[in-house]
Amino acid sequence: MTPDDYCAQRAAASGSSFTSSFRFLPRERRRAITALYAFCREVDDTVDECTDPAVARVKLAWWRGEIAALDNQGEHGPTHPVTQALALARQRFNLPVEQLDEIIDGMTMDLEQTRYADFKALHLYCYRVASVVGLLAAEIFGFTDRRTLKYAHDLGLAFQLTNIIRDVGEDARRGRIYLPQDELARFGVSESDILANRESEQFKTLMTFQAERARAYYAKAFDQLPAVDRKSQRPGLIMAAIYRTLLEEIARDGFPVLKSHISLPPARKLWLALKTWLTA
């Protein structure tokens, strides 16, 4: 199995909405974005699936070593198929090692804190695990106007805020609450309500506020995308179409996210992807 084959299987097995946008890309860009996505999945799963934080830290340190070896050759180069594929992507698209390290920094935050005092604190986490990915993806997709990087930054943030809304119950079962603590207090929702999956009108009002923030970041991102780069950035627009539709489905259902994991059917994702590719 080649490194590209491994990454493709890793991406396909995830069932993520992101993979719906990859199939429309030219071969080299598709290989690169698939390698980046596979890397994100590997380091994310290191944290989510490892029950011992000390072991997870060792594994993340190992991944950091793999990133440091991206520019080396032979026996001193990366050893994992994901980082071997990522090395080729870096050569082709000049992906900054510092940003790949920042993704690991974001995953490390999950080992060090399970609560966020306010949105400013949460913003740093979202930047590292999502906005940085958006910036790397923009490099792979291609752009001519640097304002596109502002679009990619804010779109990544919107995606992560959508993920946080969708995964409130799932995260709580792992002992994590990403909703800012000061906002829980403002809307009269306690940590025990979240951890015990207690739905209430106060919780729905809190989640409505979170959804409005996510919508605002989608709108801000779209406003910053220059027309000259709209065609090249279509994969990101496909992801946005899918994620925004998911957000609206969750809101329409009254935010049943404490007890349910809501997702869109694969056929609907494909339809949204095709529609966006043809009209963007």
Long-range contacts (C-beta under 8 A, 24 or more apart in sequence): 1-81, 2-81, 3-35, 3-81, 3-82, 3-84, 3-85, 3-88, 4-31, 4-34, 4-35, 4-85, 6-38, 6-81, 6-82, 6-85, 7-31, 7-34, 7-35, 7-37, 7-38, 7-81, 7-82, 7-85, 8-34, 10-37, 10-38, 10-41, 10-42, 10-82, 11-37, 11-38, 11-41, 14-41, 15-266, 17-239, 17-242, 17-243, 17-246, 17-264, 17-269, 18-239, 20-238, 20-239, 20-242, 20-269, 20-270, 20-272, 20-273, 21-234, 21-235, 21-236, 21-238, 21-239, 21-242, 21-273, 22-235, 23-273, 24-234, 24-235, 24-238, 24-273, 24-277, 25-141, 25-235, 28-92, 29-93, 29-140, 29-141, 29-142, 31-85, 31-88, 31-89, 32-88, 32-89, 32-92, 32-93, 32-95, 32-140, 33-137, 33-140, 33-141, 33-235, 34-85, 35-82, 35-85, 35-86, 35-88, 35-89, 36-86, 36-89, 36-95, 36-133, 36-136, 36-137, 36-140, 38-82, 38-85, 39-82, 39-83, 39-86, 39-100, 39-103, 40-103, 40-133, 42-80, 42-82, 43-103, 43-104, 43-107, 44-107, 44-129, 46-107, 47-107, 47-110, 47-111, 48-110, 48-174, 53-111, 56-111, 57-108, 57-111, 60-104, 60-107, 60-108, 60-111, 63-104, 64-101, 64-104, 67-97, 67-100, 67-101, 67-104, 68-97, 70-97, 70-100, 71-97, 89-140, 93-139, 93-140, 94-139, 95-136, 95-139, 95-140, 96-136, 99-132, 99-135, 99-136, 100-136, 102-127, 102-128, 102-132, 103-128, 103-129, 103-132, 103-133, 106-132, 110-176, 114-175, 114-176, 114-177, 115-176, 115-177, 115-181, 115-191, 116-177, 116-178, 116-179, 116-180, 116-181, 117-180, 117-181, 117-182, 118-180, 118-181, 118-182, 118-183, 119-180, 119-183, 119-213, 121-180, 122-178, 122-180, 123-157, 125-178, 126-156, 126-157, 126-160, 126-161, 127-153, 127-156, 127-157, 129-160, 130-156, 130-157, 130-159, 130-160, 130-163, 131-156, 131-157, 131-160, 132-156, 134-159, 134-236, 137-235, 137-236, 138-233, 138-236, 141-232, 141-233, 141-234, 141-235, 141-236, 142-229, 142-232, 143-229, 143-232, 143-233, 144-226, 144-228, 144-229, 145-226, 145-228, 145-229, 147-224, 147-225, 147-226, 148-224, 148-225, 148-226, 148-229, 148-233, 150-224, 151-221, 151-222, 151-224, 151-225, 151-226, 151-233, 151-236, 152-221, 152-233, 152-236, 153-221, 154-217, 154-220, 154-221, 154-224, 155-217, 155-218, 155-221, 155-236, 155-239, 155-240, 157-217, 157-221, 158-214, 158-217, 158-218, 158-221, 158-240, 158-243, 159-239, 159-240, 159-243, 161-210, 161-213, 161-214, 161-217, 162-214, 162-243, 162-244, 162-246, 162-247, 164-210, 165-207, 165-210, 165-211, 165-214, 165-247, 165-250, 165-255, 165-257, 166-246, 166-250, 166-257, 166-261, 166-262, 167-257, 167-261, 168-194, 168-207, 168-257, 168-258, 169-197, 169-257, 169-258, 169-259, 169-260, 169-261, 170-261, 172-197, 172-258, 179-206, 179-210, 183-209, 183-210, 194-258, 197-258, 197-259, 198-258, 199-256, 199-258, 199-259, 203-255, 203-258, 204-254, 204-255, 207-251, 207-255, 207-257, 208-251, 208-255, 211-247, 211-250, 211-251, 211-255, 214-247, 215-244, 215-247, 218-244, 230-280, 231-280, 234-276, 234-277, 234-280, 237-276, 237-280, 238-272, 238-273, 238-276, 238-277, 238-280, 241-272, 241-273, 241-275, 241-276, 242-269, 242-272, 242-273, 245-272
